[in-house]
Amino acid sequence: MLTARPDQLVNMLYDRLIQAMERAKSALSTGGDVGVIHDELILGQRILAELNVTLDIDRGSELAQILALLYELCTNRLIAANVPKSITELEAAEVVVKDIRDAWIAAALEVTSA
C-alpha cells in the first residue's frame, strides 16, 4: 500500500501547481493551444483552492492567514493571466508559488529531522 505523509501530499500539490503554470507559460510563449493554456490555469486555480481549504484559519494562525491571502493573490493572477492570456500575470504568480513551495519544503525537512 502506498501512503504519503500530509506534508508530502501538500508538496505534491505545489509541484503539480508549478507544473501546470509551467505548461501554461510554455504554451503562452510559443503561441500554443489556447485550450491547453486555459485548462492548465484552471487546474492551477483548483489546486490553490485545495491548498486554501487545508489551512486552519480557525486556530488563529497568522501563517495560515498569510497563506490564504497569498493563495488568493495567486488565484487572481491566474485568472488575470487566463482572460487576456498574459504571461506577465502568470510569471508573477509562479514566483510566489515557488517561494511558498521552497519554504514549505524547508519547514517540512526541519520538522521531520527534529
LINGI-V969940 format. One record per backbone hydrogen bond with DSSP energy under -1.0 kcal/mol. CO is the residue of the C=O (numbers start at 1). NH is the residue of the N-H. If there is no record, write none. Layout:
BEGIN
co & nh
CO & NH
CO & NH
END
This chain:
BEGIN
co & nh
5 & 9
6 & 10
7 & 11
8 & 12
9 & 13
10 & 14
11 & 15
12 & 16
13 & 17
14 & 18
15 & 19
16 & 20
17 & 21
18 & 22
19 & 23
20 & 24
21 & 25
22 & 26
23 & 27
24 & 28
25 & 29
26 & 30
27 & 32
33 & 37
34 & 38
35 & 39
36 & 40
37 & 41
38 & 42
39 & 43
40 & 44
41 & 45
42 & 46
43 & 47
44 & 48
45 & 49
46 & 50
47 & 51
48 & 52
49 & 53
52 & 55
57 & 60
61 & 65
62 & 66
63 & 67
64 & 68
65 & 69
66 & 70
67 & 71
68 & 72
69 & 73
70 & 74
71 & 75
72 & 76
73 & 77
74 & 78
75 & 79
76 & 80
77 & 81
78 & 82
79 & 83
81 & 86
86 & 90
87 & 91
88 & 92
89 & 93
90 & 94
91 & 95
92 & 96
93 & 97
94 & 98
95 & 99
96 & 100
97 & 101
98 & 102
99 & 103
100 & 104
101 & 105
102 & 106
103 & 107
104 & 108
105 & 109
106 & 110
107 & 111
108 & 112
109 & 113
END
